[in-house]
Amino acid sequence: MHTYPTQAVVLAGGQGSRLRPYTDDRPKPMVEIPGTGTPIIGHQLSWLAAEGVTDAVVSCGHLAEVLQEWLDSAVLPLRVTTVVESEPLGRGGGLKYAAARLPDPEQPWYATNGDIWTRFSLREMAAFHTERDATATLALARPRIPWGAVETDAFGHITDFIESPPSPYLINAGVYVFSPEFTTLLPDLGDHERTTFPRLARERRLAGYPLPHGAYWRAIDTAKDLTEAAKELGQ
């Protein structure tokens, strides 16, 4: 019988410089998906709640007060606490700082980057994490390449054109399941992706969960991503 995490950290401190002018007056997770009337973080919190999360800690940074104001005024489907770093701690330090505010340090937890728009079963990912006895599990996505691809035969003749094919490589999708002991392995200052993750990988304690076929995933980095997300949601 699996017990699934009920607590999560949302990393929502990004500046989103490539999303200007949308991010001139708001942090990246507060940018609205066109046609929905809801910012990215609103969609994320609804998804987390639907997956059984009852408590979320939102780590704020750039223009934190805009995000906090929205969280205070919105009707949210789960309990939300916000934290703001008084000085930049780096990605790993920021994650550790936010995790300290989770309601139960003895239980596993999810984490997600605040600038992705995704839908898949977190419970299935948590079960995958438990079955592999991992300390940390990363969701892995296969994003579409933004260019058209060309296929050729061995002789050099072009045989096909493929519009925006899936990447041959899996990437870190920015969604995680962490065991309780993971928090103690995080640096107080610095980037866990250069310290904690490589160490866990060497020890075979880091798992990768490929997003299931048909799962929706998109990183919202540019205005084009916003438009594409709105289009995909409308289908």
C-alpha positions, -999 to 999 in steps of 0.1 A, spaced: 0 0 0 16 33 -11 14 64 9 16 94 -14 32 128 -5 7 155 6 32 184 8 51 203 -19 75 231 -26 69 254 -56 100 273 -67 85 306 -79 114 331 -77 123 333 -114 126 367 -131 115 355 -166 136 381 -185 128 363 -218 91 368 -211 92 406 -211 71 427 -212 48 402 -194 73 400 -165 79 438 -162 55 440 -133 52 404 -121 73 373 -114 73 346 -141 48 323 -123 23 351 -122 21 354 -160 -14 343 -172 -20 316 -197 -40 334 -224 -77 325 -223 -77 310 -188 -76 341 -166 -53 322 -143 -15 326 -138 8 296 -143 11 291 -105 -27 290 -101 -28 261 -126 1 244 -107 -16 247 -73 -48 232 -87 -29 203 -102 -10 196 -69 -43 197 -50 -59 173 -75 -30 150 -69 -35 149 -31 -13 177 -19 -28 196 10 1 219 19 24 239 -4 53 261 3 58 287 -24 94 301 -26 92 337 -38 120 359 -51 117 385 -79 87 408 -72 76 385 -43 49 409 -31 29 406 -63 28 368 -59 20 370 -22 -8 395 -28 -24 371 -54 -20 341 -31 -37 360 -3 -66 371 -24 -72 339 -44 -94 310 -34 -69 282 -33 -76 244 -31 -48 238 -5 -29 255 23 -1 278 10 28 292 30 52 317 13 89 321 20 112 348 7 150 345 8 165 376 24 197 370 3 201 347 -27 208 312 -16 211 295 -50 188 268 -63 198 242 -37 199 266 -8 166 280 -18 150 246 -19 164 237 15 151 270 30 116 264 16 116 227 27 122 238 63 86 252 62 70 220 51 45 207 78 61 173 82 98 169 77 95 131 83 74 126 52 83 126 15 75 157 -6 71 170 -41 88 200 -57 81 218 -89 96 247 -108 71 276 -109 73 281 -147 61 248 -161 26 239 -172 21 201 -170 -5 174 -162 3 138 -153 -2 115 -123 21 125 -95 9 95 -75 23 72 -102 56 91 -101 56 87 -63 50 50 -66 79 47 -91 101 66 -66 92 42 -38 96 11 -59 132 21 -67 140 31 -31 153 64 -45 163 94 -24 152 117 -52 133 112 -85 132 136 -114 104 137 -139 119 135 -174 103 151 -205 110 148 -242 104 183 -255 96 191 -291 125 205 -311 114 240 -323 127 234 -358 115 211 -385 137 180 -390 149 164 -422 153 126 -426 177 112 -452 185 77 -465 220 62 -465 226 76 -500 218 111 -490 184 115 -505 158 134 -484 130 110 -475 109 131 -451 103 164 -434 90 163 -398 76 194 -381 88 199 -345 98 163 -338 103 151 -302 139 155 -289 159 123 -289 171 133 -254 152 133 -221 155 165 -200 148 174 -164 111 183 -165 113 204 -132 90 181 -111 105 160 -83 97 135 -56 120 137 -26 124 113 4 126 130 38 164 125 41 169 144 8 165 178 27 196 171 48 217 165 16 209 199 2 235 227 4 228 257 25 241 278 -3 246 269 -39 232 246 -66 220 211 -58 220 202 -94 258 204 -93 264 189 -59 235 168 -44 221 153 -77 255 141 -91 264 126 -57 230 107 -56 235 96 -92 269 81 -83 253 62 -54 224 50 -76 199 68 -54 186 92 -81 158 79 -103 143 93 -135 106 90 -142 99 94 -180 66 113 -184 40 88 -197 29 90 -234 3 117 -238 12 136 -207 11 174 -212 43 193 -204 56 227 -215 82 251 -200 69 287 -202 100 306 -212 89 329 -240 58 346 -253 56 319 -280 54 293 -252 24 312 -238 7 312 -272 14 276 -278 1 266 -244 -31 285 -249 -35 268 -283 -29 233 -269 -53 239 -240 -80 250 -264 -78 218 -285 
